[in-house]
Amino acid sequence: MEIYLDTANLEEIEHVMQLPMLDGVTTNPSILSKQNLQPKAIMKEINQRVDGKVWYQLTKDKSEEMVNEALEIVELLDHPVIKLPMGIEALKACSVLTKQGIETNMTLVFSVSQAILAAKAGATYVSPYIGRMNDIGLEGLQFIEDTVNVFKAQEMSTKVIGASIRSNHDVVAIASRGAKAATMSLKVFKQMLEHPMTDKGLVQFSEDWNVYQNRL
Ligand SMILES: O=C(CO)[C@@H](O)[C@H](O)[C@H](O)[C@H](O)COP(=O)(O)O
């Protein structure tokens, strides 16, 4: 399973990016807007700190402009993934970028039919937003399962990446339903990593070891 950090915060990225299980960093306009640098400057800074894929979401409306924006960003990154917000113009741009060998992600996908169209346009990934679906009473996990099943049945190679993930339990739930990737905040990543019983066990082992060493 691919695991991404959903952030443009350089301190957060430096804090964990050396860990080998992280596959890169995903961003979107809201995430970038929290920084005080121009978007291209932030993307370059992220790229310097990440040994993996760096995802950038296009901001233009028309497919031609989207393709041009994507090509400018691709120049700046070692392993770019271009995110396109679901829509007719994005589908057109996606297919152009795919034909040029650029990895793409159709984001803001909220129905299986949208996911099918994204896959047909050649998207490398589609992003269902689990948290935001659950917030409005939709079944985020069922959606992941249905999309994975349709892709399997149709032999479509597009991967499902779970986005808008709110806890480590969401990560496990989407993994067990066949999502190939997840993107999450540092908080959720830490939830995946840490457990109070691990901490308690470490303290106990260390105390027992010290007692044993002092006795010898
Ligand atoms: O779509 C991707 C990655 O494919 C993400 O970067 C995605 O934009 C973010 O996970 C969401 O915007 C975060 O959603 P939320 O936590 O604000 O509900």
The ligand as an SDF file (V2000), in Angstrom:
LIG
                    3D

 18 17  0  0  0  0  0  0  0  0999 V2000
   -7.0110   14.2300   -3.1500 O   0  0  0  0  0  0  0  0  0  0  0  0
   -6.0180   14.1520   -2.4700 C   0  0  0  0  0  0  0  0  0  0  0  0
   -4.9260   13.2870   -2.8760 C   0  0  0  0  0  0  0  0  0  0  0  0
   -5.2820   12.5740   -3.9620 O   0  0  0  0  0  0  0  0  0  0  0  0
   -5.8580   14.8740   -1.1910 C   0  0  0  0  0  0  0  0  0  0  0  0
   -4.7670   15.7380   -1.1940 O   0  0  0  0  0  0  0  0  0  0  0  0
   -7.1320   15.5750   -0.7970 C   0  0  0  0  0  0  0  0  0  0  0  0
   -7.2160   16.7840   -1.4940 O   0  0  0  0  0  0  0  0  0  0  0  0
   -7.1770   15.7770    0.7010 C   0  0  0  0  0  0  0  0  0  0  0  0
   -6.9960   14.5180    1.3290 O   0  0  0  0  0  0  0  0  0  0  0  0
   -8.4650   16.3350    1.1750 C   0  0  0  0  0  0  0  0  0  0  0  0
   -8.7310   17.5620    0.6250 O   0  0  0  0  0  0  0  0  0  0  0  0
   -8.4520   16.4920    2.6670 C   0  0  0  0  0  0  0  0  0  0  0  0
   -9.7870   16.5550    2.9980 O   0  0  0  0  0  0  0  0  0  0  0  0
  -10.3020   17.0890    4.3920 P   0  0  0  0  0  0  0  0  0  0  0  0
   -9.4380   16.4000    5.4410 O   0  0  0  0  0  0  0  0  0  0  0  0
  -10.1010   18.5640    4.3430 O   0  0  0  0  0  0  0  0  0  0  0  0
  -11.7190   16.6590    4.4290 O   0  0  0  0  0  0  0  0  0  0  0  0
  1  2  2  0
  2  3  1  0
  2  5  1  0
  3  4  1  0
  5  6  1  0
  5  7  1  0
  7  8  1  0
  7  9  1  0
  9 10  1  0
  9 11  1  0
 11 12  1  0
 11 13  1  0
 13 14  1  0
 14 15  1  0
 15 16  2  0
 15 17  1  0
 15 18  1  0
M  END
$$$$
